[in-house]
Amino acid sequence: MLEIKNLNVHFGVIHALKGISLTVHDGEIVSLIGANGAGKTTTLRTISGLKKPTDGQILLDGKDITHTSARDRVKMGISHAPEGRRVFPTMTVLENLELGAYLRQDKDGITKDLDMVYQRFPILADRKKQAAGTLSGGEQQMLAIGRALMSRPDILFLDEPSMGLAPLLVQEIFSIIKDINSAGTTILLVEQNASMALQIANRAYVLETGSIVLSGAGSDLIQSDDIKKAYLGG
């Protein structure tokens, strides 16, 4: 279980996260929704260890990891597919995937997980010798998710996986996210497509200007008049 308690983050004088608290239980999909600049990406980057909080606590299975390095958080089972995909464009698809397993020493396990990624994303198997920068946006998103899975995470952070994708690809990506969760990986999802994010979420939190203003079951929030007006065009 992941617990965030009273987390504050500053960028200079800007108070980006204002005492947020949230919980992600094992096996859940938890969505974090909100407008641009609400603090969603900052939340993921802080939990991943890429941004230091001003104060507050980050607990993983009851252990305080607030000051643990990003590298060690990966070892502890956290993996992060960042906003904008961030694939290494001049490296091949296979090399990008292998980088996802850079902390692992179990060669047989890495080979097995490569096969798993290729089964989940057959297009990546077809393109494994191709430079990642030549892939389409949807293919790069699949590569970013596949690379994150190569660390064999217990909890996977996905930051805006549908950004810039055509509607049919969005449906495919969200179907893949549900499959990954069904296979046993807990997911914390940041997403501007609130409708899709709430449809697949066990629970969700709504961020506005660095504060959590609403939380509840995804099925309840998608029916909320406030959510419909703010995020669903209702």
N, C-alpha and C positions, 0 to 999 in steps of 0.2 A: 504493500500500500504506500502511496505517495501522499504526503501531507505538506501543505504550505501554510505557514502560520504568520500572519501579520507582516507580510513581506513588503518592504519599502525599497525602492530603487530610484536613484537620482542620476541625471545627466547634467552635471554642473548644478545650476540653480533650478533646473526643471525636475519636478517631482513626478516621475514617470509612472511608478506604481505606488499606491497609497494604502498600505496596510492590508493587502489582499490575503485572503485565506481560502484554500480550496483543498479538496480531497479526491484522490483517484483510487478506487478500490481495485484489487486484482481482478482481471477479467473484464473490466468495463471498457466502454468507449465513452470518454468524457469530452464534450465539445466546449470550446471557448470562443464565443462570438462577440462581435462588436465592430464599430466603424474603424476606418483607417485612423491610426494615431491613438487608439484606445489603450494600447499597452499589451496586446496579445503576443506579438513577437518578442517583446522584452521579457514577458513572463517565461516563455519557453527558453530563451537564451540564458536567463538567470537560473532556472532550474537545471539547465544543462551544464552550468558552470562557465559559460562564456561571458557573463556579466556579473559583477559582484554586487550583492545587495547592500544597501545602507544598513539595514537591520531586518530582523525577522528570522524565521527558521525554515529550513527545507529538510524534511524527514523522509527517509526511504526505509520501509519496513521497521520503523521505530528508531532508526539510526540517524543522528544529525549529520547531514552531508553539506551543510551550508558553506563550509570552507574547504570542502574536498575539491581537488582539481577536476577539470573536465575529463581528462584522461582516465582518472580513477572512477569517475561516474560511469563511463562506458564499461569499465571492468565490472561495475556493480550492476549492470543490466539496463542502463539507460542509453537509448540511441535517438538521433535527431536527424530528420530529413528537413533541411532548412528551407525557408522561403526563397523562391527564385531558383530552386534545384541545386545550384552551385556544383554542378558536375565539373570535372577537370577536362576542358574541351579538347586538348591535344592528346590526351591519353585515350586508350581504347576502352570500350565498354567493359571488357574483362578486367583491365587494369583498375578501372574505377571500382568495380565490385571487389576486387582483391584488397583495395585500400580500406574497404569497410571492415575487413577482417584483420587489420594490421596488428592488433593486440593479441590475436589468437596464435597458438602454437600447434593446434591439433589439425594437421594437414588433411587427414581423412575426413574430419568434421567439416573443414572448409570446403573440400570437394563435394561433400554431400549437400551442403547449404548452397553452393553454386548451382547444383542440379535443381535444388528446390526453387531458387530464384528463376532459373530458366523455365521450369515448369509453370511457375506463376506468371511469368512474362516471356512467352515464347519469342516475341520480337527481339528481345535482348540476346537470345541464343543465336538468332539469325544474324545479328549485328555485332557479335562479340569482338570481332577484330576491327570494327569500324571506330573512327575517332568520335568520342562522345559529343563533340561540338557540332557534328554533322547530323545528329538526330533531330527529329521533330520535337516540338515542345512536349507533347504527350509521352514520347519515348524517353525524353530526358527526365520527366517526372517519374516514370516507371523505374528508370535507372537510379534516381535519387532514393526512392523507396527501397529498391533492391539492395543498394549499397548499405543503407541503414540496417536492413535485416541481416546483413552478413556479420554483424557483431553478435548475432543471436541474442537480441534484447528481450528482457522481460517486459519493458515498457517502451513504446515507440512514440516519439513526438513527431507530429506531421504539421508543418507550417504552410498553410495555403496550398494544399495539393492540387486544387482545381484552378488555380490562377492562370488565366490566359488560354484555357483549353476550350475546345468546341463542346457543345452540350452533350454529344454522344460520348466523347472521351471523359467528360465529368462523370457521367453515369458509370462508365467502366471503372474509373479510379475509385469511386465510392463503393462499388461492388467488391473491388479488390481489398479495400480497407476492411469491409465486413468479413471477408474471408480470412484475412490475416488475424483479426480478432477472434474469429471462431476457432482458429488453429491454436489459440492460447496466449496471444500477445495482447497485453493491455495497451490502450491507445489514448493519448491526449492529443486532441485535434484542434488546431487553430484554423478557422475558416470564415471567409467573408460570405460564402454562399450559405446563409443561415438556414434556409429551408432544407438543403441536403444535410447539413451538419446536424440539425435537430432530428431529422428523420432516422438517422442511424445511431444517435447518442442514447446511452442509458440515462445520463444526466448531462446538464449543461450549465455554464455560467455565462453571464452577460457582463462584459466590461465596458465602462464608459469613462473616458478621461482618467484612466489609471485606477478606477475603483470598481469592485463588483457590485452591481446594482440589482441583480436578480439571479436566482438559481433555482433549479428544480429538475424534474424528469424531462427529458427531451420531448416526450409525447404531450406533456402539460404545457411546456413553453411554446410549442408550435401552435397551440390553440389560444395563447394569450393575446388579447387585443393590443396591449402595449408592444409586444414583439411583432405582431402583424404590421402595425403602423410604422414601426421604426426600421424593420429589417426585411419584411416579407412583401412590402408593397400593398398591404391591405388597408 
